Amino acid sequence: MAVSDATRSKVSQHYQQQLQTAPQREAFKTKLGKAAQGDALALRTLQQETGVRDAAQLTEVARLAQRGQFDDLLVTEDRQRALEIVGQAPQHTADPRAAQSPAPAHKGALGLLLSKPKVESRSAPSDLDRAPPSQKLRIWTGDAEVDTTGVPMDIRRSTVDYVFDVPNQTIRARAELEFEQEQRGAPVLDFGPRASGLTVDGAEIDPDRLGVYGFSSAEGVWNEGDRPLDGATPRRVLEHELEPGAHKLTVEYQLNQESLRESDRDHTIEQRDGGIDFFMHMHDYENNARANFLDGYAPSNLEFDHHPTTMRLRFEGATREHKVISNGAVRRLEGEQEAYEVEYPAWYNSSSHFMHVVDPSRTMMIEDTYRSKDGREIPITIYSDIEDYTFGGGLPEDPGELAALKKRVAEDHVEALEIVKGTIAEMEEKVGPIAHDKYVARINPYVASMEHAGATHSRIGALRHEVIHSWFGRGVLPASGDAGWLDEALTSWSEHGMQQNDEYRYQTRSYPMKFNPVGPNQRHTDTNNIYVGKDMVQDLDLLLRSEGGRSGGMRDLLPGFFDKFKHKSITIDMFRDHVKQEAGPRLADRVDEIFEAYGDFYERAELDPSGCCAGCAAKQSEEK
């Protein structure tokens, strides 16, 4: 197979422009060697890094590199410019959305290149660089079964209109996605509820053609109607082949108790006293759910994708006011009906959003501000639905009991505010200014806590941990479930005072585990990986201190890491490459040794039925 000009261009651009040091380039060639030997994880990583979606093309690059012909593949700067002119290479503009105008024709040796027809190409950088690879699948088009390719989409903007129909206890929704895809095929997205209406580029199609498919790293992709999903990641495939380029998808659907249960989202919508309370509950601790993040409430994507989102909320038949609490910018819209608009930043991904529509009469709240070290005034909101403290059992009828309950809530809020402000101050001192313009904390004594971008739904005991996630996890974001262990590792290490050890954990730990890749389509983080990652961070810290001449170890590295990747999604290899670059060429192999050491013992680990080995089960229950 010949390597195409487009593949050569993307590989060359990544190698020559993104990899600036010798260790980085050697690490890249090592991945090529693994891919040439059939290492599927290495191939997926290379696809994400280079933006080459065609696995066969990239495998051929790896084989040529294995034969010592990699340098012959690299495109010269003149040829790179020519390829950009004809649209075969990523183009660089100040505005990543701006169209690139063709340059004037060149003469001489480049003439043959410039005679090729211009190919549409999106400008770099692209969120698709970190998307899962395209996968072969069979779809039903309404007339026949068709073999096609499921291709990742890059959402450019999302607009969602919610109509809260209070008498019918239902939320009617209409979502519009503007997106792009880089190759012909059936777009893949994340969405839990069942569509009742569907249009693609203005044409109506059968809503059942937004089908559910199981994505499994080991077994490929199959339709839910053909076989059970059996633990594979449920994702939606638009059973309609589209050409490369920009498209618009409009989905109509409903959110009610029935549809939310289908999305594993019970108790997030509730009719109360002439209104509707609604909470966008999310979690990242299991993958069997139909939806984990924003996909439970709106069409969205995996965590690699960043885009602005606008949500508009309108209330019909309500006899009381509502309050919208969010980490987005909330404003009330003018008009006779109660309505609000929430704008979320363009850097948010599907695990970032936080929104709660509450009954003000049943909500307690305190507000304050924190002055960041960069001079910003950060609003802080601490609040609770009072019924959170009765486990949803309603408010006490006895006035004395109600007063005592409110006193308990108020005391927790004071403690929570102290924890939030103190943790922000600590992390700003150690790592850098908070990455968010506000902080919102819903305090609930009975919740399995969850982090959002500058927000959390948490119990008091886990609050410090969740606030730290606004640096690691929702400040620097994981590109997938595979990378999710990193934010938990850095957060847990920071939560425990950035503890420094005097011996390597991988040589002495009593619970043998390894990083357990869950696959590029997964949303959740394997809980084993969280605790393996914390140990590995401590080992890297020891390496930098004892052999790298950095007295602060990883503490010295984190501010630069946070500043470089703030508001961006990262992969495991991006973190490893950053550590190697900071450690220097002399320690690059030692960094790799530590990473690889955590793969030695997994086959000998004794796991309980939940998948956690016995040595870490107690740690999991006490740390989060």
Sequence and secondary structure as in RCSB ss.txt:
>XXXX:A:sequence
MAVSDATRSKVSQHYQQQLQTAPQREAFKTKLGKAAQGDALALRTLQQETGVRDAAQLTEVARLAQRGQFDDLLV
TEDRQRALEIVGQAPQHTADPRAAQSPAPAHKGALGLLLSKPKVESRSAPSDLDRAPPSQKLRIWTGDAEVDTTG
VPMDIRRSTVDYVFDVPNQTIRARAELEFEQEQRGAPVLDFGPRASGLTVDGAEIDPDRLGVYGFSSAEGVWNEG
DRPLDGATPRRVLEHELEPGAHKLTVEYQLNQESLRESDRDHTIEQRDGGIDFFMHMHDYENNARANFLDGYAPS
NLEFDHHPTTMRLRFEGATREHKVISNGAVRRLEGEQEAYEVEYPAWYNSSSHFMHVVDPSRTMMIEDTYRSKDG
REIPITIYSDIEDYTFGGGLPEDPGELAALKKRVAEDHVEALEIVKGTIAEMEEKVGPIAHDKYVARINPYVASM
EHAGATHSRIGALRHEVIHSWFGRGVLPASGDAGWLDEALTSWSEHGMQQNDEYRYQTRSYPMKFNPVGPNQRHT
DTNNIYVGKDMVQDLDLLLRSEGGRSGGMRDLLPGFFDKFKHKSITIDMFRDHVKQEAGPRLADRVDEIFEAYGD
FYERAELDPSGCCAGCAAKQSEEK
>XXXX:A:secstr
    HHHHHHHHHIIIII  SHHHHHHHHHHHHHHHTT HHHHHHHHHHH    HHHHHHHHHHHHTT HHHH  
 HHHHHHHHHTTSS  B SSTTS         GGGHHHHTS       BS GGGGS   EEEEEE SSSEEEEEE
EE EEEEEEEEEEEETTTTEEEEEEEEEEEESSSBEEEEB  S EEEEEETTEE  GGGEEEEEEETTTEEEETT
TS  TTSEEEEEESS B SEEEEEEEEEEESHHHHHHTT TTSEEEETTEEEEE     S S SS SSGGGTS B
  TT    EEEEEEEES SS  EEEESSEEEE  SSS EEEEEE TT  TTT  EEEE GGGEEEEEEEEE TTS
 EEEEEEEEEGGGGGTTS   SSHHHHHHHHHHHHHHHHHHHHHHHHHHHHHHHHT S SSS EEEEE TT   E
EETTEEEE HHHHHHHHHTTTBTTTBEESSGGGHHHHHHHHHHHHTT    SS HHHH SS        TT  S 
 HHHHHHHHHHHHHHHHHHHHTS  TTTHHHHHHHHHHHHTTSEE HHHHHHHHHHHH HHHHHHHHHHHHHTTS
SGGG  B TTS BHHHHHHHHHH 
